[in-house]
Amino acid sequence: MIIPVRCISCGKPIGHLWEHFKDKTKEGVDSKEVLDEIGLERYCCRSVFLGQVDTLELVNKFKKF
């Protein structure tokens, strides 16, 4: 799934923050600390990031018609 450009609930632009979040969590930093660092305070915006599953590699394995 692709991260939405804006939060679904409040409309805050969040799409540009996804790469930073993904890089920091791969380094081993706690998700809460990264979300606080990038300035996401609302629960709706945080849920978009925490509920995101990066399935692009999995989808690319399947044959396209």
PQR file with spaces between the fields and no chain letter, atoms N, CA, C, O and H, PARSE charges and radii, in Angstrom:
ATOM       1  N    MET     1       0.821   -1.174    0.000 -0.4000 1.5000
ATOM       2  CA   MET     1       0.000    0.000    0.000 -0.0000 2.0000
ATOM       3  C    MET     1       0.872    1.245    0.000  0.5500 1.7000
ATOM       4  O    MET     1       1.984    1.224    0.526 -0.5500 1.4000
ATOM       5  N    ILE     2       0.395    2.292   -0.564 -0.4000 1.5000
ATOM       6  CA   ILE     2       1.131    3.541   -0.623 -0.0000 2.0000
ATOM       7  C    ILE     2       0.596    4.472    0.457  0.5500 1.7000
ATOM       8  O    ILE     2      -0.612    4.546    0.681 -0.5500 1.4000
ATOM       9  H    ILE     2      -0.508    2.310   -0.992  0.4000 1.0000
ATOM      10  N    ILE     3       1.489    5.169    1.115 -0.4000 1.5000
ATOM      11  CA   ILE     3       1.087    6.099    2.171 -0.0000 2.0000
ATOM      12  C    ILE     3       0.286    7.245    1.555  0.5500 1.7000
ATOM      13  O    ILE     3       0.684    7.784    0.523 -0.5500 1.4000
ATOM      14  H    ILE     3       2.471    5.108    0.933  0.4000 1.0000
ATOM      15  N    PRO     4      -0.836    7.627    2.170 -0.5600 1.5000
ATOM      16  CA   PRO     4      -1.619    8.737    1.617  0.2800 2.0000
ATOM      17  C    PRO     4      -0.889   10.069    1.775  0.5500 1.7000
ATOM      18  O    PRO     4      -0.088   10.240    2.694 -0.5500 1.4000
ATOM      19  N    VAL     5      -1.167   10.996    0.884 -0.4000 1.5000
ATOM      20  CA   VAL     5      -0.533   12.308    0.925 -0.0000 2.0000
ATOM      21  C    VAL     5      -1.013   13.086    2.143  0.5500 1.7000
ATOM      22  O    VAL     5      -0.229   13.780    2.790 -0.5500 1.4000
ATOM      23  H    VAL     5      -1.818   10.856    0.138  0.4000 1.0000
ATOM      24  N    ARG     6      -2.296   12.971    2.452 -0.4000 1.5000
ATOM      25  CA   ARG     6      -2.872   13.667    3.605 -0.0000 2.0000
ATOM      26  C    ARG     6      -3.500   12.650    4.555  0.5500 1.7000
ATOM      27  O    ARG     6      -3.883   11.551    4.154 -0.5500 1.4000
ATOM      28  H    ARG     6      -2.933   12.407    1.926  0.4000 1.0000
ATOM      29  N    CYS     7      -3.594   13.042    5.815 -0.4000 1.5000
ATOM      30  CA   CYS     7      -4.264   12.199    6.806 -0.0000 2.0000
ATOM      31  C    CYS     7      -5.728   12.059    6.415  0.5500 1.7000
ATOM      32  O    CYS     7      -6.356   13.022    5.976 -0.5500 1.4000
ATOM      33  H    CYS     7      -3.283   13.935    6.141  0.4000 1.0000
ATOM      34  N    ILE     8      -6.254   10.886    6.573 -0.4000 1.5000
ATOM      35  CA   ILE     8      -7.614   10.600    6.156 -0.0000 2.0000
ATOM      36  C    ILE     8      -8.631   11.355    7.022  0.5500 1.7000
ATOM      37  O    ILE     8      -9.677   11.771    6.523 -0.5500 1.4000
ATOM      38  H    ILE     8      -5.744   10.103    6.930  0.4000 1.0000
ATOM      39  N    SER     9      -8.334   11.530    8.299 -0.4000 1.5000
ATOM      40  CA   SER     9      -9.285   12.167    9.211 -0.0000 2.0000
ATOM      41  C    SER     9      -9.183   13.689    9.245  0.5500 1.7000
ATOM      42  O    SER     9     -10.182   14.387    9.070 -0.5500 1.4000
ATOM      43  H    SER     9      -7.484   11.192    8.703  0.4000 1.0000
ATOM      44  N    CYS    10      -7.966   14.202    9.473 -0.4000 1.5000
ATOM      45  CA   CYS    10      -7.834   15.643    9.707 -0.0000 2.0000
ATOM      46  C    CYS    10      -7.336   16.420    8.494  0.5500 1.7000
ATOM      47  O    CYS    10      -7.487   17.641    8.459 -0.5500 1.4000
ATOM      48  H    CYS    10      -7.155   13.635    9.616  0.4000 1.0000
ATOM      49  N    GLY    11      -6.753   15.765    7.509 -0.4000 1.5000
ATOM      50  CA   GLY    11      -6.309   16.439    6.299 -0.0000 2.0000
ATOM      51  C    GLY    11      -4.907   17.021    6.363  0.5500 1.7000
ATOM      52  O    GLY    11      -4.497   17.729    5.444 -0.5500 1.4000
ATOM      53  H    GLY    11      -6.630   14.773    7.537  0.4000 1.0000
ATOM      54  N    LYS    12      -4.163   16.741    7.423 -0.4000 1.5000
ATOM      55  CA   LYS    12      -2.794   17.254    7.551 -0.0000 2.0000
ATOM      56  C    LYS    12      -1.889   16.545    6.540  0.5500 1.7000
ATOM      57  O    LYS    12      -1.981   15.326    6.396 -0.5500 1.4000
ATOM      58  H    LYS    12      -4.496   16.166    8.170  0.4000 1.0000
ATOM      59  N    PRO    13      -1.019   17.273    5.837 -0.5600 1.5000
ATOM      60  CA   PRO    13      -0.085   16.635    4.904  0.2800 2.0000
ATOM      61  C    PRO    13       0.932   15.776    5.659  0.5500 1.7000
ATOM      62  O    PRO    13       1.665   16.275    6.513 -0.5500 1.4000
ATOM      63  N    ILE    14       0.969   14.477    5.336 -0.4000 1.5000
ATOM      64  CA   ILE    14       1.871   13.564    6.038 -0.0000 2.0000
ATOM      65  C    ILE    14       2.702   12.702    5.090  0.5500 1.7000
ATOM      66  O    ILE    14       3.609   12.001    5.541 -0.5500 1.4000
ATOM      67  H    ILE    14       0.374   14.072    4.642  0.4000 1.0000
ATOM      68  N    GLY    15       2.421   12.735    3.809 -0.4000 1.5000
ATOM      69  CA   GLY    15       3.096   11.857    2.857 -0.0000 2.0000
ATOM      70  C    GLY    15       4.590   12.068    2.772  0.5500 1.7000
ATOM      71  O    GLY    15       5.338   11.118    2.539 -0.5500 1.4000
ATOM      72  H    GLY    15       1.685   13.304    3.442  0.4000 1.0000
ATOM      73  N    HIS    16       5.039   13.303    2.959 -0.4000 1.5000
ATOM      74  CA   HIS    16       6.461   13.599    2.852 -0.0000 2.0000
ATOM      75  C    HIS    16       7.262   13.093    4.052  0.5500 1.7000
ATOM      76  O    HIS    16       8.491   13.073    3.997 -0.5500 1.4000
ATOM      77  H    HIS    16       4.432   14.074    3.149  0.4000 1.0000
ATOM      78  N    LEU    17       6.601   12.689    5.124 -0.4000 1.5000
ATOM      79  CA   LEU    17       7.275   12.226    6.334 -0.0000 2.0000
ATOM      80  C    LEU    17       7.520   10.721    6.359  0.5500 1.7000
ATOM      81  O    LEU    17       8.235   10.224    7.229 -0.5500 1.4000
ATOM      82  H    LEU    17       5.602   12.705    5.169  0.4000 1.0000
ATOM      83  N    TRP    18       6.932    9.997    5.414 -0.4000 1.5000
ATOM      84  CA   TRP    18       6.986    8.534    5.440 -0.0000 2.0000
ATOM      85  C    TRP    18       8.403    7.996    5.284  0.5500 1.7000
ATOM      86  O    TRP    18       8.779    7.081    6.017 -0.5500 1.4000
ATOM      87  H    TRP    18       6.351   10.401    4.708  0.4000 1.0000
ATOM      88  N    GLU    19       9.200    8.520    4.367 -0.4000 1.5000
ATOM      89  CA   GLU    19      10.558    8.013    4.141 -0.0000 2.0000
ATOM      90  C    GLU    19      11.422    8.179    5.393  0.5500 1.7000
ATOM      91  O    GLU    19      12.178    7.278    5.755 -0.5500 1.4000
ATOM      92  H    GLU    19       8.895    9.263    3.772  0.4000 1.0000
ATOM      93  N    HIS    20      11.309    9.317    6.040 -0.4000 1.5000
ATOM      94  CA   HIS    20      12.072    9.559    7.271 -0.0000 2.0000
ATOM      95  C    HIS    20      11.656    8.565    8.346  0.5500 1.7000
ATOM      96  O    HIS    20      12.506    8.007    9.041 -0.5500 1.4000
ATOM      97  H    HIS    20      10.695   10.050    5.746  0.4000 1.0000
ATOM      98  N    PHE    21      10.356    8.341    8.484 -0.4000 1.5000
ATOM      99  CA   PHE    21       9.849    7.392    9.473 -0.0000 2.0000
ATOM     100  C    PHE    21      10.353    5.981    9.185  0.5500 1.7000
ATOM     101  O    PHE    21      10.793    5.277   10.094 -0.5500 1.4000
ATOM     102  H    PHE    21       9.666    8.794    7.919  0.4000 1.0000
ATOM     103  N    LYS    22      10.289    5.573    7.936 -0.4000 1.5000
ATOM     104  CA   LYS    22      10.708    4.226    7.556 -0.0000 2.0000
ATOM     105  C    LYS    22      12.197    4.021    7.784  0.5500 1.7000
ATOM     106  O    LYS    22      12.607    2.970    8.276 -0.5500 1.4000
ATOM     107  H    LYS    22       9.932    6.144    7.197  0.4000 1.0000
ATOM     108  N    ASP    23      13.014    5.011    7.435 -0.4000 1.5000
ATOM     109  CA   ASP    23      14.463    4.900    7.620 -0.0000 2.0000
ATOM     110  C    ASP    23      14.840    4.807    9.090  0.5500 1.7000
ATOM     111  O    ASP    23      15.682    3.993    9.468 -0.5500 1.4000
ATOM     112  H    ASP    23      12.681    5.866    7.036  0.4000 1.0000
ATOM     113  N    LYS    24      14.220    5.636    9.917 -0.4000 1.5000
ATOM     114  CA   LYS    24      14.554    5.642   11.345 -0.0000 2.0000
ATOM     115  C    LYS    24      14.118    4.347   12.035  0.5500 1.7000
ATOM     116  O    LYS    24      14.832    3.843   12.902 -0.5500 1.4000
ATOM     117  H    LYS    24      13.535    6.297    9.610  0.4000 1.0000
ATOM     118  N    THR    25      12.953    3.800   11.663 -0.4000 1.5000
ATOM     119  CA   THR    25      12.506    2.569   12.302 -0.0000 2.0000
ATOM     120  C    THR    25      13.352    1.381   11.863  0.5500 1.7000
ATOM     121  O    THR    25      13.528    0.438   12.634 -0.5500 1.4000
ATOM     122  H    THR    25      12.372    4.209   10.959  0.4000 1.0000
ATOM     123  N    LYS    26      13.882    1.404   10.637 -0.4000 1.5000
ATOM     124  CA   LYS    26      14.788    0.336   10.205 -0.0000 2.0000
ATOM     125  C    LYS    26      16.109    0.377   10.959  0.5500 1.7000
ATOM     126  O    LYS    26      16.759   -0.652   11.144 -0.5500 1.4000
ATOM     127  H    LYS    26      13.739    2.170   10.010  0.4000 1.0000
ATOM     128  N    GLU    27      16.508    1.587   11.401 -0.4000 1.5000
ATOM     129  CA   GLU    27      17.732    1.731   12.186 -0.0000 2.0000
ATOM     130  C    GLU    27      17.556    1.214   13.607  0.5500 1.7000
ATOM     131  O    GLU    27      18.537    1.019   14.326 -0.5500 1.4000
ATOM     132  H    GLU    27      15.980    2.423   11.251  0.4000 1.0000
ATOM     133  N    GLY    28      16.325    0.994   14.009 -0.4000 1.5000
ATOM     134  CA   GLY    28      16.064    0.447   15.334 -0.0000 2.0000
ATOM     135  C    GLY    28      15.518    1.440   16.335  0.5500 1.7000
ATOM     136  O    GLY    28      15.377    1.105   17.511 -0.5500 1.4000
ATOM     137  H    GLY    28      15.528    1.153   13.426  0.4000 1.0000
ATOM     138  N    VAL    29      15.207    2.647   15.910 -0.4000 1.5000
ATOM     139  CA   VAL    29      14.644    3.647   16.804 -0.0000 2.0000
ATOM     140  C    VAL    29      13.172    3.304   17.041  0.5500 1.7000
ATOM     141  O    VAL    29      12.479    2.861   16.125 -0.5500 1.4000
ATOM     142  H    VAL    29      15.322    2.920   14.955  0.4000 1.0000
ATOM     143  N    ASP    30      12.704    3.508   18.259 -0.4000 1.5000
ATOM     144  CA   ASP    30      11.323    3.219   18.626 -0.0000 2.0000
ATOM     145  C    ASP    30      10.354    4.080   17.810  0.5500 1.7000
ATOM     146  O    ASP    30      10.625    5.256   17.565 -0.5500 1.4000
ATOM     147  H    ASP    30      13.267    3.867   19.003  0.4000 1.0000
ATOM     148  N    SER    31       9.245    3.506   17.396 -0.4000 1.5000
ATOM     149  CA   SER    31       8.261    4.210   16.568 -0.0000 2.0000
ATOM     150  C    SER    31       7.714    5.455   17.258  0.5500 1.7000
ATOM     151  O    SER    31       7.511    6.485   16.616 -0.5500 1.4000
ATOM     152  H    SER    31       9.025    2.551   17.595  0.4000 1.0000
ATOM     153  N    LYS    32       7.477    5.363   18.552 -0.4000 1.5000
ATOM     154  CA   LYS    32       6.954    6.512   19.291 -0.0000 2.0000
ATOM     155  C    LYS    32       7.925    7.685   19.243  0.5500 1.7000
ATOM     156  O    LYS    32       7.511    8.829   19.054 -0.5500 1.4000
ATOM     157  H    LYS    32       7.642    4.526   19.075  0.4000 1.0000
ATOM     158  N    GLU    33       9.199    7.409   19.412 -0.4000 1.5000
ATOM     159  CA   GLU    33      10.204    8.469   19.390 -0.0000 2.0000
ATOM     160  C    GLU    33      10.292    9.129   18.015  0.5500 1.7000
ATOM     161  O    GLU    33      10.453   10.345   17.917 -0.5500 1.4000
ATOM     162  H    GLU    33       9.535    6.479   19.566  0.4000 1.0000
ATOM     163  N    VAL    34      10.186    8.330   16.959 -0.4000 1.5000
ATOM     164  CA   VAL    34      10.255    8.875   15.604 -0.0000 2.0000
ATOM     165  C    VAL    34       9.038    9.739   15.317  0.5500 1.7000
ATOM     166  O    VAL    34       9.173   10.815   14.733 -0.5500 1.4000
ATOM     167  H    VAL    34      10.055    7.342   17.038  0.4000 1.0000
ATOM     168  N    LEU    35       7.858    9.293   15.713 -0.4000 1.5000
ATOM     169  CA   LEU    35       6.641   10.076   15.493 -0.0000 2.0000
ATOM     170  C    LEU    35       6.683   11.385   16.262  0.5500 1.7000
ATOM     171  O    LEU    35       6.215   12.407   15.761 -0.5500 1.4000
ATOM     172  H    LEU    35       7.749    8.419   16.187  0.4000 1.0000
ATOM     173  N    ASP    36       7.239   11.373   17.478 -0.4000 1.5000
ATOM     174  CA   ASP    36       7.393   12.614   18.241 -0.0000 2.0000
ATOM     175  C    ASP    36       8.403   13.535   17.563  0.5500 1.7000
ATOM     176  O    ASP    36       8.216   14.752   17.531 -0.5500 1.4000
ATOM     177  H    ASP    36       7.619   10.542   17.885  0.4000 1.0000
ATOM     178  N    GLU    37       9.471   12.956   17.025 -0.4000 1.5000
ATOM     179  CA   GLU    37      10.524   13.739   16.376 -0.0000 2.0000
ATOM     180  C    GLU    37      10.022   14.453   15.120  0.5500 1.7000
ATOM     181  O    GLU    37      10.377   15.607   14.880 -0.5500 1.4000
ATOM     182  H    GLU    37       9.623   11.968   17.051  0.4000 1.0000
ATOM     183  N    ILE    38       9.204   13.780   14.325 -0.4000 1.5000
ATOM     184  CA   ILE    38       8.735   14.395   13.081 -0.0000 2.0000
ATOM     185  C    ILE    38       7.508   15.274   13.296  0.5500 1.7000
ATOM     186  O    ILE    38       7.048   15.925   12.357 -0.5500 1.4000
ATOM     187  H    ILE    38       8.915   12.843   14.520  0.4000 1.0000
ATOM     188  N    GLY    39       6.974   15.306   14.506 -0.4000 1.5000
ATOM     189  CA   GLY    39       5.927   16.256   14.841 -0.0000 2.0000
ATOM     190  C    GLY    39       4.507   15.760   14.647  0.5500 1.7000
ATOM     191  O    GLY    39       3.592   16.571   14.503 -0.5500 1.4000
ATOM     192  H    GLY    39       7.348   14.778   15.268  0.4000 1.0000
ATOM     193  N    LEU    40       4.297   14.457   14.638 -0.4000 1.5000
ATOM     194  CA   LEU    40       2.931   13.940   14.530 -0.0000 2.0000
ATOM     195  C    LEU    40       2.376   13.737   15.931  0.5500 1.7000
ATOM     196  O    LEU    40       2.794   12.830   16.650 -0.5500 1.4000
ATOM     197  H    LEU    40       5.040   13.799   14.755  0.4000 1.0000
ATOM     198  N    GLU    41       1.427   14.592   16.315 -0.4000 1.5000
ATOM     199  CA   GLU    41       0.866   14.539   17.659 -0.0000 2.0000
ATOM     200  C    GLU    41      -0.546   13.961   17.684  0.5500 1.7000
ATOM     201  O    GLU    41      -0.953   13.385   18.692 -0.5500 1.4000
ATOM     202  H    GLU    41       1.087   15.329   15.732  0.4000 1.0000
ATOM     203  N    ARG    42      -1.287   14.101   16.610 -0.4000 1.5000
ATOM     204  CA   ARG    42      -2.671   13.629   16.583 -0.0000 2.0000
ATOM     205  C    ARG    42      -2.713   12.108   16.422  0.5500 1.7000
ATOM     206  O    ARG    42      -1.877   11.513   15.742 -0.5500 1.4000
ATOM     207  H    ARG    42      -0.956   14.569   15.790  0.4000 1.0000
ATOM     208  N    TYR    43      -3.695   11.507   17.058 -0.4000 1.5000
ATOM     209  CA   TYR    43      -3.848   10.061   17.001 -0.0000 2.0000
ATOM     210  C    TYR    43      -4.175    9.574   15.589  0.5500 1.7000
ATOM     211  O    TYR    43      -3.749    8.492   15.185 -0.5500 1.4000
ATOM     212  H    TYR    43      -4.375   11.991   17.610  0.4000 1.0000
ATOM     213  N    CYS    44      -4.926   10.371   14.853 -0.4000 1.5000
ATOM     214  CA   CYS    44      -5.319    9.933   13.516 -0.0000 2.0000
ATOM     215  C    CYS    44      -4.100    9.867   12.592  0.5500 1.7000
ATOM     216  O    CYS    44      -3.984    8.933   11.798 -0.5500 1.4000
ATOM     217  H    CYS    44      -5.272   11.250   15.182  0.4000 1.0000
ATOM     218  N    CYS    45      -3.198   10.833   12.682 -0.4000 1.5000
ATOM     219  CA   CYS    45      -1.995   10.830   11.850 -0.0000 2.0000
ATOM     220  C    CYS    45      -1.047    9.700   12.258  0.5500 1.7000
ATOM     221  O    CYS    45      -0.442    9.052   11.403 -0.5500 1.4000
ATOM     222  H    CYS    45      -3.292   11.591   13.327  0.4000 1.0000
ATOM     223  N    ARG    46      -0.923    9.472   13.547 -0.4000 1.5000
ATOM     224  CA   ARG    46      -0.057    8.395   14.040 -0.0000 2.0000
ATOM     225  C    ARG    46      -0.575    7.031   13.595  0.5500 1.7000
ATOM     226  O    ARG    46       0.210    6.141   13.266 -0.5500 1.4000
ATOM     227  H    ARG    46      -1.415    9.999   14.241  0.4000 1.0000
ATOM     228  N    SER    47      -1.888    6.871   13.585 -0.4000 1.5000
ATOM     229  CA   SER    47      -2.450    5.575   13.208 -0.0000 2.0000
ATOM     230  C    SER    47      -2.194    5.248   11.740  0.5500 1.7000
ATOM     231  O    SER    47      -2.072    4.078   11.377 -0.5500 1.4000
ATOM     232  H    SER    47      -2.525    7.594   13.852  0.4000 1.0000
ATOM     233  N    VAL    48      -2.110    6.282   10.889 -0.4000 1.5000
ATOM     234  CA   VAL    48      -1.805    6.048    9.481 -0.0000 2.0000
ATOM     235  C    VAL    48      -0.406    5.454    9.353  0.5500 1.7000
ATOM     236  O    VAL    48      -0.199    4.526    8.571 -0.5500 1.4000
ATOM     237  H    VAL    48      -2.209    7.233   11.184  0.4000 1.0000
ATOM     238  N    PHE    49       0.556    5.976   10.111 -0.4000 1.5000
ATOM     239  CA   PHE    49       1.925    5.487   10.041 -0.0000 2.0000
ATOM     240  C    PHE    49       2.076    4.129   10.703  0.5500 1.7000
ATOM     241  O    PHE    49       2.760    3.258   10.165 -0.5500 1.4000
ATOM     242  H    PHE    49       0.388    6.730   10.746  0.4000 1.0000
ATOM     243  N    LEU    50       1.457    3.929   11.853 -0.4000 1.5000
ATOM     244  CA   LEU    50       1.602    2.668   12.564 -0.0000 2.0000
ATOM     245  C    LEU    50       0.827    1.532   11.911  0.5500 1.7000
ATOM     246  O    LEU    50       1.184    0.366   12.072 -0.5500 1.4000
ATOM     247  H    LEU    50       0.902    4.637   12.290  0.4000 1.0000
ATOM     248  N    GLY    51      -0.218    1.858   11.185 -0.4000 1.5000
ATOM     249  CA   GLY    51      -1.016    0.830   10.524 -0.0000 2.0000
ATOM     250  C    GLY    51      -0.565    0.512    9.112  0.5500 1.7000
ATOM     251  O    GLY    51      -1.142   -0.356    8.458 -0.5500 1.4000
ATOM     252  H    GLY    51      -0.508    2.806   11.055  0.4000 1.0000
ATOM     253  N    GLN    52       0.450    1.198    8.639 -0.4000 1.5000
ATOM     254  CA   GLN    52       0.929    1.022    7.271 -0.0000 2.0000
ATOM     255  C    GLN    52       1.757   -0.261    7.151  0.5500 1.7000
ATOM     256  O    GLN    52       2.652   -0.500    7.961 -0.5500 1.4000
ATOM     257  H    GLN    52       0.919    1.903    9.170  0.4000 1.0000
ATOM     258  N    VAL    53       1.462   -1.077    6.150 -0.4000 1.5000
ATOM     259  CA   VAL    53       2.225   -2.285    5.868 -0.0000 2.0000
ATOM     260  C    VAL    53       2.812   -2.129    4.474  0.5500 1.7000
ATOM     261  O    VAL    53       2.084   -1.913    3.505 -0.5500 1.4000
ATOM     262  H    VAL    53       0.734   -0.883    5.492  0.4000 1.0000
ATOM     263  N    ASP    54       4.137   -2.239    4.378 -0.4000 1.5000
ATOM     264  CA   ASP    54       4.817   -2.056    3.106 -0.0000 2.0000
ATOM     265  C    ASP    54       4.803   -3.382    2.335  0.5500 1.7000
ATOM     266  O    ASP    54       5.649   -4.244    2.572 -0.5500 1.4000
ATOM     267  H    ASP    54       4.728   -2.414    5.165  0.4000 1.0000
ATOM     268  N    THR    55       3.848   -3.545    1.419 -0.4000 1.5000
ATOM     269  CA   THR    55       3.673   -4.802    0.699 -0.0000 2.0000
ATOM     270  C    THR    55       4.109   -4.729   -0.757  0.5500 1.7000
ATOM     271  O    THR    55       3.785   -5.619   -1.543 -0.5500 1.4000
ATOM     272  H    THR    55       3.161   -2.844    1.227  0.4000 1.0000
ATOM     273  N    LEU    56       4.835   -3.689   -1.124 -0.4000 1.5000
ATOM     274  CA   LEU    56       5.221   -3.504   -2.516 -0.0000 2.0000
ATOM     275  C    LEU    56       6.098   -4.649   -3.022  0.5500 1.7000
ATOM     276  O    LEU    56       5.905   -5.127   -4.140 -0.5500 1.4000
ATOM     277  H    LEU    56       5.099   -2.966   -0.486  0.4000 1.0000
ATOM     278  N    GLU    57       7.061   -5.094   -2.206 -0.4000 1.5000
ATOM     279  CA   GLU    57       7.925   -6.197   -2.620 -0.0000 2.0000
ATOM     280  C    GLU    57       7.135   -7.494   -2.793  0.5500 1.7000
ATOM     281  O    GLU    57       7.411   -8.271   -3.707 -0.5500 1.4000
ATOM     282  H    GLU    57       7.218   -4.706   -1.298  0.4000 1.0000
ATOM     283  N    LEU    58       6.166   -7.728   -1.930 -0.4000 1.5000
ATOM     284  CA   LEU    58       5.340   -8.927   -2.017 -0.0000 2.0000
ATOM     285  C    LEU    58       4.481   -8.915   -3.288  0.5500 1.7000
ATOM     286  O    LEU    58       4.349   -9.942   -3.954 -0.5500 1.4000
ATOM     287  H    LEU    58       5.942   -7.097   -1.187  0.4000 1.0000
ATOM     288  N    VAL    59       3.912   -7.786   -3.618 -0.4000 1.5000
ATOM     289  CA   VAL    59       3.045   -7.672   -4.785 -0.0000 2.0000
ATOM     290  C    VAL    59       3.853   -7.817   -6.073  0.5500 1.7000
ATOM     291  O    VAL    59       3.351   -8.362   -7.057 -0.5500 1.4000
ATOM     292  H    VAL    59       4.019   -6.952   -3.077  0.4000 1.0000
ATOM     293  N    ASN    60       5.081   -7.342   -6.079 -0.4000 1.5000
ATOM     294  CA   ASN    60       5.922   -7.422   -7.265 -0.0000 2.0000
ATOM     295  C    ASN    60       6.304   -8.841   -7.651  0.5500 1.7000
ATOM     296  O    ASN    60       6.716   -9.072   -8.788 -0.5500 1.4000
ATOM     297  H    ASN    60       5.488   -6.900   -5.280  0.4000 1.0000
ATOM     298  N    LYS    61       6.180   -9.798   -6.740 -0.4000 1.5000
ATOM     299  CA   LYS    61       6.539  -11.202   -7.024 -0.0000 2.0000
ATOM     300  C    LYS    61       5.507  -11.880   -7.927  0.5500 1.7000
ATOM     301  O    LYS    61       5.833  -12.858   -8.600 -0.5500 1.4000
ATOM     302  H    LYS    61       5.845   -9.610   -5.816  0.4000 1.0000
ATOM     303  N    PHE    62       4.289  -11.387   -7.952 -0.4000 1.5000
ATOM     304  CA   PHE    62       3.234  -12.030   -8.713 -0.0000 2.0000
ATOM     305  C    PHE    62       3.306  -11.658  -10.182  0.5500 1.7000
ATOM     306  O    PHE    62       3.758  -10.570  -10.536 -0.5500 1.4000
ATOM     307  H    PHE    62       4.025  -10.593   -7.405  0.4000 1.0000
ATOM     308  N    LYS    63       2.862  -12.561  -11.026 -0.4000 1.5000
ATOM     309  CA   LYS    63       2.881  -12.362  -12.473 -0.0000 2.0000
ATOM     310  C    LYS    63       1.824  -11.328  -12.891  0.5500 1.7000
ATOM     311  O    LYS    63       0.694  -11.330  -12.404 -0.5500 1.4000
ATOM     312  H    LYS    63       2.494  -13.445  -10.738  0.4000 1.0000
ATOM     313  N    LYS    64       2.225  -10.474  -13.783 -0.4000 1.5000
ATOM     314  CA   LYS    64       1.301   -9.482  -14.321 -0.0000 2.0000
ATOM     315  C    LYS    64       0.807   -9.959  -15.670  0.5500 1.7000
ATOM     316  O    LYS    64       1.579  -10.535  -16.437 -0.5500 1.4000
ATOM     317  H    LYS    64       3.143  -10.472  -14.178  0.4000 1.0000
ATOM     318  N    PHE    65      -0.456   -9.733  -15.978 -0.4000 1.5000
ATOM     319  CA   PHE    65      -1.028  -10.180  -17.243 -0.0000 2.0000
ATOM     320  C    PHE    65      -0.790   -9.206  -18.334  0.5500 1.7000
ATOM     321  O    PHE    65      -1.210   -9.435  -19.469 -0.5500 1.4000
ATOM     322  H    PHE    65      -1.083   -9.265  -15.355  0.4000 1.0000
